[in-house]
Amino acid sequence: MFGVPIKESFENVIQKDFKVVKDYCTIGEVFEYMVTENKLIIVMDSLSNTIAGYLSILDMSEIIERYDFKYRDVEVKSVLNRDFKLVSSDYDFSSFRDLLDNGAYVNIIIDDDEKIVGYMTEKNIKYNNYSTLEEKFVTLKYVTQQINEGIAAIDKNGVVILWNKFMEERYDIRASDMVGEKMNDFLEDTIMERVLTTRESMNDFYYSKKIDDNTDLYGFVQANPIYFNDEFVGVVCTEVDITDATKLSQELEVANDRLAYLEDEVKSLSKSEFDQILGKSYPFEKAKNIAKQVAKTNSSIMLNGESGTGKEVFARAIHKYSEREGPFIPVNCSAIPQELFESEFFGYAPGAFTGATKNGKSGIFELANNGTVFLDEIGDMPLNMQVKLLRVLQEREFMRVGGREMIKVNVRIISATNKDLKEMVREEKFREDLFYRLNVVEIKLPPLRERNEDVGILIYHFLEEQCKENAKPFLKISKEAFKVLEKYRWKGNIRELKNTIENMVVLSSRPTLEVDDIPEYIIEAVKKPTNVVYPMDLNRAIEILEINKINEALEMSKGNKSKAAKILNIPRTTLYYKINQYDIDN
């Protein structure tokens, strides 16, 4: 154990119970001073008037034994002790070690005029040195216990000599167990052990988990070697708790990511209310009413509809109508590489993998806490991610890639697909348990060809919108052009219609849009004869009708037989039979 003496004046520690006598005095003359008053006898040489030596009560037994009853007549100069040193009164407390090392039993203290002011024995020095240091150590120990930072120290052998209250609570190790034992018996690979080996100052940031209450701890530790008189004596370490600051930083990081995302999304969000979704047809109004009814619940919603029917617009409207506090985050499952799904969804911890940022990254679910995640093209999600998504939906918690901390979330899931998920479940391409988790409420968005009365509303809306965006005066549209657009079967639905209007506005040089402003492929599709002249043979007429309707249904469903069967309102097995019967090329 190491200790550094504290400077202090001799005034508080020297002894002044002494008597100065000449060397021709007898023992009888000084006996009373020595025995009764227990004073130290300092003997002066009568010729030179300098200090010749001393006598103490400890010398009396030897004198009596040597001279028997004649001891009182013995002159002090014949029995005095010459084992003494003269010490200046301007010595400070740090000189005690020198006094012990000088070999003298008695140190006689003199002032600048060589006048005797007191003395110190070796025993007295050790006692005062120990008492003072003990008092200072107790004071130091009490002070360090009150500091709201960790303070620890080890000696040059790695033995713990200081372990304050902060360290006790942080590591759940009592000072009474720690002090006097080697640090590495309790904690491995500490910064103090590293400084003990290298003897160079170090500082480090660390993360650990307090096992008993599952608490995450973050700290900043600084350790320095201690030298006394150029001799290495140990290591002192301080530790600052930055757990709250680190967690606040992580929360700010998530908030900043969320804010950046919201800034990009605010324009889209402002256009997502149900009242701004255009359409008055019965199937479309029915879908909106169902969406409003379930928006304020926590139930998962599945939006079914062809590409371009407005699934994301519906999802945004549901989120805004729900009044959830968190953001709306759309995710296109078909656009994420399989190997990046987990890090995109759940984020990653600092240094989780090569190329990871040093601060880590928040995932989609973390950013969307208390909000909504819209999973578009959910049918394209890999099976391994389906398992992890199911767990998040069930447990409402997840862990970052490479992390050790479970993150609780409250997220509402809206998913969308243009695939037949039930068929995918039967083919084991989609998990059945996840399907039922996501498909609590199913909302079918009708294709544009089934909401013919809405086509005109959309045409005029997009016409006005595109004229503004392209800095053109408002254009009219002729009746003939309007009828062509109204008759066309919009395979790309609303998205195709919007793109068509934009194309016509940008390329037109007239105040009124005419038929020849319409893309050629639309005009050709509308010109195709739709009326079929059926033969008088009723059976043959039925065959022609069935073949045409099956082809039409397959075209609408993009070759999906299960969906085509639903459009035709017949069992799937019947559809397969008729396809084989009529040798229909799918």
C-alpha positions as CSV (number, residue, x, y, z in Angstrom):
1,M,0.0,0.0,0.0
2,F,1.3,3.5,-0.8
3,G,0.7,6.7,1.1
4,V,2.1,10.2,0.6
5,P,2.9,12.2,3.8
6,I,1.1,15.5,4.3
7,K,3.1,18.7,5.2
8,E,2.6,19.8,8.8
9,S,4.5,22.0,11.3
10,F,6.5,20.5,14.2
11,E,4.7,22.8,16.7
12,N,1.9,20.3,17.0
13,V,4.0,17.1,17.4
14,I,7.3,17.9,19.3
15,Q,7.6,17.2,23.0
16,K,8.6,19.9,25.4
17,D,8.8,18.0,28.7
18,F,12.6,18.3,29.2
19,K,15.1,19.7,31.7
20,V,18.5,21.1,30.7
21,V,21.4,20.4,33.2
22,K,25.2,20.7,33.3
23,D,27.3,17.6,32.9
24,Y,28.6,17.8,36.5
25,C,25.2,17.3,38.0
26,T,24.5,14.0,39.8
27,I,21.8,11.5,39.2
28,G,20.4,12.4,42.6
29,E,19.9,16.0,41.5
30,V,18.0,15.0,38.3
31,F,16.2,12.0,39.7
32,E,13.0,13.8,40.6
33,Y,12.7,15.3,37.0
34,M,13.3,11.9,35.5
35,V,11.2,9.7,37.7
36,T,8.5,11.9,39.1
37,E,7.9,14.3,36.2
38,N,9.0,11.9,33.5
39,K,11.1,14.5,31.7
40,L,14.0,14.0,29.4
41,I,17.3,15.3,30.8
42,I,19.3,17.1,28.2
43,V,22.9,17.4,29.3
44,M,25.1,20.4,28.5
45,D,28.9,20.2,28.3
46,S,30.1,22.6,31.1
47,L,33.2,23.6,29.2
48,S,31.9,24.1,25.6
49,N,28.3,24.9,26.6
50,T,27.1,22.5,23.9
51,I,24.7,19.6,24.1
52,A,26.6,16.5,25.2
53,G,23.8,14.0,25.4
54,Y,20.6,13.0,27.2
55,L,19.1,10.8,29.9
56,S,15.6,9.3,30.1
57,I,13.7,7.3,32.7
58,L,14.5,4.2,30.6
59,D,18.1,4.6,31.6
60,M,17.5,4.5,35.3
61,S,17.2,0.7,35.7
62,E,20.6,0.2,34.0
63,I,22.2,2.9,36.2
64,I,20.8,1.5,39.5
65,E,21.9,-2.0,38.5
66,R,25.4,-0.8,37.6
67,Y,26.0,1.5,40.7
68,D,23.7,-0.1,43.3
69,F,22.8,2.3,46.1
70,K,25.6,4.7,45.2
71,Y,23.8,5.7,41.9
72,R,22.6,9.0,43.3
73,D,26.2,10.3,43.5
74,V,27.0,9.3,39.9
75,E,27.6,12.4,37.6
76,V,25.4,12.4,34.6
77,K,28.3,12.9,32.2
78,S,29.5,9.4,33.0
79,V,26.2,7.7,32.1
80,L,24.6,10.0,29.5
81,N,23.4,8.7,26.1
82,R,25.1,10.3,23.1
83,D,22.7,8.7,20.5
84,F,21.0,11.9,19.4
85,K,20.8,14.3,16.5
86,L,20.2,18.0,16.4
87,V,17.2,18.9,14.2
88,S,16.2,22.4,13.1
89,S,12.8,23.6,14.1
90,D,11.9,24.6,10.5
91,Y,11.5,20.9,9.5
92,D,8.1,20.0,8.2
93,F,6.0,17.0,8.5
94,S,7.5,15.4,5.4
95,S,10.9,15.2,7.2
96,F,9.6,12.5,9.6
97,R,11.0,9.8,7.3
98,D,14.4,11.4,7.3
99,L,14.3,11.5,11.1
100,L,13.6,7.8,11.3
101,D,16.3,7.1,8.8
102,N,19.1,9.1,10.6
103,G,19.6,6.3,13.2
104,A,19.2,8.5,16.3
105,Y,16.9,7.4,19.1
106,V,16.4,11.0,20.2
107,N,16.1,14.1,17.9
108,I,16.7,17.3,19.8
109,I,15.0,20.3,18.2
110,I,16.8,23.6,18.2
111,D,15.8,27.0,16.8
112,D,17.8,29.4,14.6
113,D,19.7,30.7,17.8
114,E,20.5,27.1,18.7
115,K,18.2,27.3,21.7
116,I,16.6,24.0,22.6
117,V,12.8,24.1,21.9
118,G,12.0,20.4,22.4
119,Y,12.7,16.8,21.3
120,M,11.2,13.8,19.5
121,T,11.9,10.2,20.1
122,E,11.7,7.5,17.4
123,K,8.6,6.1,19.2
124,N,7.0,9.5,19.3
125,I,7.7,10.1,15.6
126,K,6.2,6.9,14.6
127,Y,3.1,7.4,16.8
128,N,2.4,10.9,15.5
129,N,3.1,10.0,11.9
130,Y,0.7,7.1,12.1
131,S,-2.0,9.0,14.0
132,T,-1.9,12.0,11.6
133,L,-1.9,9.8,8.5
134,E,-4.7,7.7,9.9
135,E,-6.8,10.8,10.6
136,K,-6.1,12.2,7.1
137,F,-6.9,8.8,5.5
138,V,-10.3,8.6,7.3
139,T,-11.0,12.1,6.2
140,L,-10.0,11.4,2.6
141,K,-12.1,8.2,2.7
142,Y,-15.2,10.1,3.9
143,V,-14.8,12.8,1.3
144,T,-14.4,10.3,-1.6
145,Q,-17.6,8.5,-0.4
146,Q,-19.6,11.7,-1.0
147,I,-18.3,12.3,-4.5
148,N,-20.8,11.3,-7.2
149,E,-18.1,9.8,-9.4
150,G,-16.2,6.6,-9.1
151,I,-12.8,6.7,-7.4
152,A,-10.6,3.6,-7.1
153,A,-6.9,3.0,-6.5
154,I,-4.6,0.0,-6.6
155,D,-0.9,-0.4,-5.4
156,K,1.9,-1.5,-7.6
157,N,1.0,-5.1,-7.0
158,G,-2.6,-4.6,-8.2
159,V,-4.1,-4.7,-4.7
160,V,-7.1,-2.5,-4.2
161,I,-6.6,0.2,-1.6
162,L,-9.5,2.5,-2.4
163,W,-13.0,1.7,-3.6
164,N,-15.6,4.4,-3.0
165,K,-19.4,4.2,-2.5
166,F,-20.1,5.0,-6.2
167,M,-18.0,2.0,-7.3
168,E,-19.7,-0.2,-4.7
169,E,-23.2,0.6,-6.2
170,R,-22.1,0.5,-9.8
171,Y,-20.4,-2.8,-9.7
172,D,-22.3,-4.3,-6.8
173,I,-19.0,-5.1,-5.0
174,R,-18.5,-3.9,-1.4
175,A,-15.4,-2.1,-0.4
176,S,-15.0,-4.4,2.6
177,D,-14.7,-7.3,0.1
178,M,-12.6,-5.4,-2.4
179,V,-10.0,-3.5,-0.4
180,G,-6.9,-5.6,0.3
181,E,-7.6,-8.0,-2.6
182,K,-6.3,-8.0,-6.1
183,M,-8.5,-6.1,-8.6
184,N,-8.3,-8.9,-11.2
185,D,-9.9,-11.4,-8.7
186,F,-13.1,-9.4,-9.1
187,L,-13.0,-7.7,-12.5
188,E,-11.2,-8.7,-15.7
189,D,-9.3,-6.6,-18.2
190,T,-10.0,-3.3,-16.5
191,I,-8.3,0.0,-17.6
192,M,-6.5,0.1,-14.2
193,E,-4.9,-3.3,-15.0
194,R,-3.8,-2.0,-18.3
195,V,-2.2,1.1,-16.8
196,L,-0.6,-1.1,-14.2
197,T,1.1,-2.9,-17.0
198,T,1.9,0.0,-19.3
199,R,2.4,2.7,-16.7
200,E,0.8,5.2,-19.1
201,S,-2.4,7.2,-18.7
202,M,-5.4,5.9,-20.4
203,N,-9.1,6.8,-20.9
204,D,-11.9,4.8,-22.4
205,F,-15.7,4.7,-23.0
206,Y,-17.4,1.4,-22.2
207,Y,-20.7,-0.3,-22.1
208,S,-21.8,-3.1,-19.8
209,K,-25.0,-4.7,-18.4
210,K,-25.7,-4.9,-14.7
211,I,-27.0,-8.4,-14.5
212,D,-29.1,-8.2,-11.3
213,D,-31.5,-5.6,-12.6
214,N,-30.8,-5.9,-16.3
215,T,-29.6,-2.3,-16.4
216,D,-27.5,-0.9,-19.3
217,L,-24.5,1.1,-18.0
218,Y,-22.3,3.5,-19.9
219,G,-19.3,5.2,-18.4
220,F,-16.1,7.2,-19.1
221,V,-13.1,5.9,-17.3
222,Q,-9.7,7.6,-16.8
223,A,-6.7,6.0,-15.1
224,N,-3.3,7.4,-14.3
225,P,-0.1,6.0,-12.9
226,I,1.1,7.4,-9.5
227,Y,4.7,8.2,-8.8
228,F,6.3,9.2,-5.5
229,N,9.9,10.4,-5.5
230,D,10.2,9.0,-9.0
231,E,9.1,5.5,-7.8
232,F,5.9,3.9,-9.3
233,V,3.6,3.2,-6.4
234,G,0.2,2.4,-8.0
235,V,-2.7,3.5,-10.1
236,V,-5.7,5.8,-9.4
237,C,-8.8,5.7,-11.5
238,T,-11.9,8.0,-11.9
239,E,-15.2,7.0,-13.5
240,V,-18.0,9.2,-14.7
241,D,-21.5,7.7,-15.2
242,I,-22.7,8.8,-18.7
243,T,-25.6,6.3,-18.9
244,D,-28.3,9.0,-18.9
245,A,-26.3,11.2,-21.4
246,T,-25.7,8.2,-23.7
247,K,-29.4,7.1,-23.7
248,L,-30.4,10.7,-24.3
249,S,-28.0,10.8,-27.2
250,Q,-29.5,7.6,-28.7
251,E,-33.0,9.1,-28.3
252,L,-31.9,12.3,-30.0
253,E,-30.4,10.3,-32.8
254,V,-33.7,8.5,-33.3
255,A,-35.5,11.8,-33.1
256,N,-33.2,13.4,-35.7
257,D,-33.6,10.4,-38.0
258,R,-37.4,10.7,-37.6
259,L,-37.4,14.4,-38.1
260,A,-35.4,14.1,-41.3
261,Y,-37.8,11.5,-42.5
262,L,-40.8,13.6,-41.6
263,E,-39.4,16.6,-43.4
264,D,-39.4,14.5,-46.6
265,E,-42.8,13.2,-46.0
266,V,-44.7,16.2,-44.8
267,K,-45.9,17.2,-48.2
268,S,-47.3,13.7,-48.9
269,L,-48.9,13.6,-45.5
270,S,-50.8,16.8,-46.0
271,K,-52.5,15.2,-49.0
272,S,-53.5,12.0,-47.4
273,E,-56.9,12.6,-45.7
274,F,-59.9,10.6,-46.8
275,D,-61.7,13.6,-48.0
276,Q,-58.9,14.2,-50.5
277,I,-59.1,10.7,-52.0
278,L,-61.2,11.2,-55.1
279,G,-64.0,8.8,-56.0
280,K,-67.7,8.4,-55.4
281,S,-68.4,5.0,-56.8
282,Y,-70.1,2.5,-54.5
283,P,-67.2,0.0,-54.2
284,F,-64.7,2.8,-53.5
285,E,-66.9,4.6,-50.9
286,K,-67.4,1.2,-49.2
287,A,-63.6,0.8,-49.0
288,K,-63.2,4.3,-47.5
289,N,-65.9,3.7,-44.9
290,I,-64.3,0.5,-43.7
291,A,-60.9,2.2,-43.6
292,K,-62.4,5.1,-41.4
293,Q,-64.0,2.6,-39.1
294,V,-60.9,0.6,-38.3
295,A,-58.4,3.6,-38.5
296,K,-58.6,4.5,-34.8
297,T,-58.2,0.9,-33.6
298,N,-54.8,-0.9,-33.3
299,S,-55.8,-3.8,-35.6
300,S,-53.5,-4.7,-38.5
301,I,-54.9,-3.9,-41.9
302,M,-54.4,-5.6,-45.2
303,L,-55.0,-3.6,-48.4
304,N,-55.7,-5.7,-51.4
305,G,-55.7,-4.2,-54.9
306,E,-54.0,-4.1,-58.2
307,S,-51.0,-2.0,-58.8
308,G,-51.9,1.7,-59.1
309,T,-55.2,1.5,-57.2
310,G,-53.9,3.9,-54.4
311,K,-52.9,1.5,-51.6
312,E,-50.3,3.8,-50.2
313,V,-52.7,6.8,-50.4
314,F,-55.2,4.8,-48.4
315,A,-52.6,3.7,-45.9
316,R,-51.5,7.3,-45.3
317,A,-55.1,8.4,-44.8
318,I,-55.7,5.6,-42.3
319,H,-52.6,6.7,-40.4
320,K,-53.6,10.3,-40.3
321,Y,-57.2,9.5,-39.3
322,S,-55.9,7.3,-36.5
323,E,-54.2,10.3,-34.9
324,R,-51.2,8.2,-33.8
325,E,-48.4,10.3,-32.4
326,G,-45.5,8.6,-34.4
327,P,-44.7,9.0,-38.1
328,F,-46.0,7.1,-41.1
329,I,-43.1,5.1,-42.7
330,P,-43.8,3.3,-46.1
331,V,-41.6,0.3,-47.0
332,N,-41.5,-1.4,-50.4
333,C,-40.6,-5.0,-49.5
334,S,-39.8,-5.8,-53.1
335,A,-37.1,-3.0,-53.3
336,I,-35.0,-4.1,-50.3
337,P,-32.2,-6.6,-51.0
338,Q,-32.7,-9.8,-48.9
339,E,-29.4,-9.4,-47.0
340,L,-30.4,-5.9,-45.9
341,F,-33.9,-6.6,-44.6
342,E,-33.0,-7.1,-41.0
343,S,-30.7,-4.0,-40.7
344,E,-33.3,-1.9,-42.5
345,F,-36.2,-3.1,-40.3
346,F,-34.4,-3.2,-36.9
347,G,-31.3,-1.0,-37.3
348,Y,-27.8,-2.0,-36.1
349,A,-25.6,-1.3,-33.1
350,P,-22.2,0.6,-33.4
351,G,-19.6,-1.5,-35.2
352,A,-22.1,-4.4,-35.8
353,F,-20.4,-5.3,-39.1
354,T,-17.8,-4.0,-41.5
355,G,-18.9,-0.6,-42.9
356,A,-21.4,0.1,-40.0
357,T,-21.3,3.6,-38.7
358,K,-19.7,4.2,-35.4
359,N,-22.9,5.5,-33.9
360,G,-25.1,2.7,-35.3
361,K,-28.4,3.3,-37.1
362,S,-32.1,3.3,-36.2
363,G,-34.3,0.9,-38.1
364,I,-37.7,1.4,-39.5
365,F,-39.5,0.0,-36.5
366,E,-37.6,2.2,-34.1
367,L,-38.3,5.3,-36.2
368,A,-42.0,4.5,-36.4
369,N,-42.5,4.0,-32.7
370,N,-46.1,5.0,-31.8
371,G,-46.8,5.4,-35.5
372,T,-47.5,3.3,-38.6
373,V,-45.4,1.1,-40.8
374,F,-46.8,0.5,-44.3
375,L,-45.4,-2.7,-45.8
376,D,-46.1,-2.6,-49.5
377,E,-45.6,-5.7,-51.6
378,I,-45.7,-7.8,-48.4
379,G,-45.8,-10.9,-50.6
380,D,-42.1,-10.3,-51.6
381,M,-40.8,-10.5,-48.0
382,P,-38.3,-13.4,-47.6
383,L,-39.5,-16.2,-45.3
384,N,-36.7,-15.7,-42.8
385,M,-37.8,-12.1,-42.3
386,Q,-41.4,-13.2,-42.0
387,V,-40.4,-15.1,-38.8
388,K,-38.7,-12.0,-37.3
389,L,-41.6,-9.7,-38.3
390,L,-44.1,-12.1,-36.6
391,R,-42.1,-12.0,-33.4
392,V,-42.1,-8.2,-33.4
393,L,-45.9,-8.2,-33.9
394,Q,-46.3,-10.7,-31.0
395,E,-43.8,-9.4,-28.5
396,R,-43.7,-5.7,-29.5
397,E,-39.9,-5.7,-29.0
398,F,-36.8,-6.3,-31.0
399,M,-33.0,-6.1,-30.9
400,R,-30.8,-4.1,-33.2
401,V,-28.4,-6.2,-35.4
402,G,-25.3,-6.7,-33.2
403,G,-27.0,-5.1,-30.2
404,R,-27.6,-6.5,-26.7
405,E,-30.6,-4.3,-25.7
406,M,-34.3,-5.1,-26.3
407,I,-36.1,-2.1,-27.7
408,K,-39.9,-1.9,-27.0
409,V,-42.1,-0.5,-29.7
410,N,-45.7,0.3,-30.3
411,V,-46.2,0.2,-34.1
412,R,-49.3,-0.3,-36.2
413,I,-48.8,-2.4,-39.3
414,I,-50.7,-1.8,-42.6
415,S,-49.7,-4.1,-45.3
416,A,-50.6,-4.2,-49.0
417,T,-50.3,-6.7,-51.9
418,N,-51.5,-7.3,-55.4
419,K,-50.8,-11.0,-55.0
420,D,-53.1,-13.8,-53.7
421,L,-51.6,-14.3,-50.3
422,K,-54.0,-17.2,-49.5
423,E,-52.6,-19.1,-52.5
424,M,-49.1,-18.3,-51.4
425,V,-49.9,-19.7,-48.0
426,R,-51.2,-22.9,-49.6
427,E,-48.0,-23.1,-51.6
428,E,-45.9,-22.5,-48.4
429,K,-44.4,-19.3,-49.9
430,F,-45.9,-17.2,-47.1
431,R,-46.3,-18.0,-43.4
432,E,-49.9,-18.8,-42.4
433,D,-49.5,-17.4,-38.9
434,L,-48.1,-14.1,-40.2
435,F,-50.9,-13.9,-42.8
436,Y,-53.5,-14.0,-40.1
437,R,-51.6,-11.5,-38.0
438,L,-51.5,-9.0,-40.9
439,N,-55.0,-9.8,-42.3
440,V,-57.1,-8.9,-39.3
441,V,-59.1,-6.4,-41.4
442,E,-59.0,-6.8,-45.2
443,I,-59.9,-3.8,-47.4
444,K,-60.3,-4.4,-51.1
445,L,-59.5,-1.5,-53.4
446,P,-61.4,-1.8,-56.6
447,P,-59.6,-1.4,-60.0
448,L,-60.4,1.7,-62.0
449,R,-62.4,-0.3,-64.6
450,E,-64.9,-1.2,-61.8
451,R,-65.4,2.5,-60.8
452,N,-66.2,3.9,-64.3
453,E,-68.1,6.9,-62.8
454,D,-64.9,8.0,-61.0
455,V,-62.8,8.2,-64.2
456,G,-64.2,11.6,-65.1
457,I,-63.5,13.0,-61.6
458,L,-59.9,11.8,-61.8
459,I,-59.4,13.1,-65.4
460,Y,-60.3,16.7,-64.4
461,H,-58.4,16.5,-61.1
462,F,-55.2,15.4,-62.8
463,L,-55.7,17.8,-65.7
464,E,-55.8,20.8,-63.2
465,E,-52.9,19.4,-61.2
466,Q,-50.6,18.8,-64.2
467,C,-51.3,22.3,-65.7
468,K,-50.2,23.9,-62.4
469,E,-47.1,21.7,-62.0
470,N,-46.0,22.4,-65.6
471,A,-46.8,26.1,-65.5
472,K,-49.5,25.9,-68.2
473,P,-52.9,27.6,-68.4
474,F,-55.7,25.3,-67.6
475,L,-56.5,23.1,-70.7
476,K,-59.9,21.8,-71.7
477,I,-60.6,18.4,-73.0
478,S,-62.9,17.6,-75.9
479,K,-65.9,15.3,-75.6
480,E,-64.4,12.8,-78.0
481,A,-61.1,12.6,-76.1
482,F,-63.0,12.3,-72.8
483,K,-65.1,9.4,-74.2
484,V,-61.9,7.6,-75.4
485,L,-60.3,7.9,-71.9
486,E,-63.6,6.9,-70.2
487,K,-64.0,3.7,-72.4
488,Y,-60.4,2.5,-71.9
489,R,-59.8,-0.3,-69.5
490,W,-57.1,1.1,-67.3
491,K,-54.8,-1.9,-66.6
492,G,-52.4,0.4,-64.6
493,N,-55.4,2.0,-62.8
494,I,-55.1,5.5,-61.3
495,R,-51.3,5.6,-61.8
496,E,-51.7,4.9,-65.5
497,L,-54.4,7.5,-65.8
498,K,-52.3,10.2,-64.1
499,N,-49.3,9.4,-66.3
500,T,-51.4,9.6,-69.4
501,I,-52.9,13.0,-68.5
502,E,-49.3,14.3,-67.7
503,N,-48.2,13.1,-71.1
504,M,-51.0,14.8,-72.9
505,V,-50.5,18.1,-71.0
506,V,-46.8,18.3,-71.5
507,L,-46.9,17.5,-75.2
508,S,-50.1,19.5,-76.1
509,S,-49.7,22.9,-77.9
510,R,-53.4,23.7,-78.1
511,P,-55.9,25.0,-75.5
512,T,-58.0,21.9,-75.8
513,L,-56.9,18.3,-75.6
514,E,-58.1,16.3,-78.6
515,V,-58.2,12.6,-79.4
516,D,-54.9,12.8,-81.3
517,D,-53.2,14.0,-78.0
518,I,-54.0,10.6,-76.5
519,P,-51.2,8.0,-76.6
520,E,-51.7,5.7,-79.6
521,Y,-51.9,2.4,-77.6
522,I,-55.0,3.7,-75.8
523,I,-56.7,4.6,-79.0
524,E,-55.9,1.2,-80.5
525,A,-57.2,-0.6,-77.4
526,V,-60.5,1.3,-77.5
527,K,-61.0,0.7,-81.2
528,K,-60.9,-3.1,-80.8
529,P,-64.3,-4.5,-81.5
530,T,-66.0,-5.8,-78.4
531,N,-69.2,-7.1,-79.9
532,V,-69.0,-10.7,-80.9
533,V,-71.4,-12.2,-83.4
534,Y,-72.4,-15.5,-81.8
535,P,-73.6,-18.5,-84.0
536,M,-77.2,-19.7,-83.7
537,D,-75.8,-22.9,-82.2
538,L,-76.4,-22.2,-78.6
539,N,-73.8,-24.6,-77.3
540,R,-71.2,-23.1,-79.6
541,A,-72.3,-19.6,-78.5
542,I,-71.8,-20.5,-74.9
543,E,-68.4,-21.9,-75.6
544,I,-67.3,-18.7,-77.4
545,L,-68.7,-16.6,-74.5
546,E,-66.9,-18.7,-71.8
547,I,-63.6,-18.5,-73.8
548,N,-63.8,-14.7,-74.1
549,K,-64.7,-14.2,-70.5
550,I,-62.0,-16.6,-69.2
551,N,-59.4,-14.8,-71.4
552,E,-60.6,-11.4,-70.1
553,A,-60.5,-12.6,-66.5
554,L,-57.0,-14.0,-66.9
555,E,-55.9,-10.7,-68.5
556,M,-57.3,-8.7,-65.5
557,S,-55.7,-11.0,-63.0
558,K,-52.4,-11.0,-64.9
559,G,-52.5,-14.8,-65.3
560,N,-53.4,-15.5,-61.6
561,K,-55.9,-18.4,-61.9
562,S,-57.2,-18.1,-58.3
563,K,-58.0,-14.4,-58.8
564,A,-59.5,-15.1,-62.3
565,A,-61.8,-17.7,-60.7
566,K,-63.0,-15.1,-58.2
567,I,-63.7,-12.6,-60.9
568,L,-65.7,-15.2,-62.8
569,N,-67.4,-16.3,-59.6
570,I,-66.6,-20.0,-60.2
571,P,-64.6,-22.5,-58.2
572,R,-60.9,-22.7,-59.1
573,T,-61.2,-26.3,-60.1
574,T,-63.9,-25.4,-62.6
575,L,-61.6,-22.8,-64.1
576,Y,-58.8,-25.3,-64.5
577,Y,-61.2,-27.8,-66.2
578,K,-62.5,-25.2,-68.7
579,I,-58.9,-24.0,-69.5
580,N,-58.0,-27.6,-70.4
581,Q,-61.3,-28.2,-72.1
582,Y,-61.0,-25.1,-74.4
583,D,-57.2,-25.4,-74.7
584,I,-56.9,-21.8,-73.6
585,D,-53.3,-20.4,-73.7
586,N,-52.6,-18.7,-70.4
